[in-house]
């Protein structure tokens, strides 16, 4: 096999053209991924003169070829979540650690998870993609943490087939607070027709934003509960943050005492807008919720949320 050279390069896009899957790569050198989301790191990297002058594109098979030649770190943890519930805070806390690679919601991962590739080809591409993200670009990295998009709970079984030994957690929050956040600024999975087929589809007609968001949130929470029940994911409620990073989450991520102290330097900042100071807004969101939204959220999410809480509290009591 011809020797490849992807040192310092990361996949930033995968797509199908005329039936052939391709990969776009971008040169990052040894720059760490410290931004809240992978797409923001890509935007910064694409501003470099080198990346404006040079473009690198390969067949999808290059992911597996690069993995065979230079195996990256295997994922040490996956973060799944119900959206707007603290997953970015956790990933930003871990990104403060020099020996951690934290990749937050990379679009190529979502594209492969929801692609129409045959099963074996898709699994090989997923392993190759995460191996590329797990390359030791600074030479000191020891852990690879991947945060998925919220709707990827629908493809979790597939990813777990690829990495059966990797621990994972599911983070959630008071559903009414999540719903208000999406009414203020909807995520793409909360806009009709924007995401396409996914586990959140229920086949019912659109009857207003409040109803649509509540229904989708209910399905998301239910999927999270089912997977945690069946395959031992760690359940974390937003109300436990950030203190849990000094306790059971520190044990989950296998942080040393020094690392436990270091990650808390991120908590004074807003996770999604690091230039801003974090201000708790749960009470404001609940006051803002209309009577209609409260009713829809209660009807659609009460049962799965209570099931999540029951499972979390029983697991915490057992661990204690």
Buried (B, 14 or more C-beta within 10 A) or exposed (E): EEEBEBEBBBBBBBBEEEEEBBBBBBBBEEBBBEBBBBBBBBEBBEEBEEBEEEEBEBEBBBBBBBBEEBEBBBBBBBBBBBBBBBBBBBBBBBBBBEEBBBBBBBBBBBBBBBBEBEEEBBBBBBBBBBBBBBBBBEEEBEBBBBBBBBBBBBBBEBBBEBBEEBBBBBBBBBBBBBBBBBBEEBBEBBEEEEBEEBBBBEEEEEEEBBBBBBBBBBBBBBBBBBBBEEEEBBBBBBEBBBEBBBEBBBEBBEBEEEBBEBBBEBBEBBBBEBEEEBEEEBEEBEEBBEEEBBBBBBEBBEBBBEBBBEBBEEBBEEEE
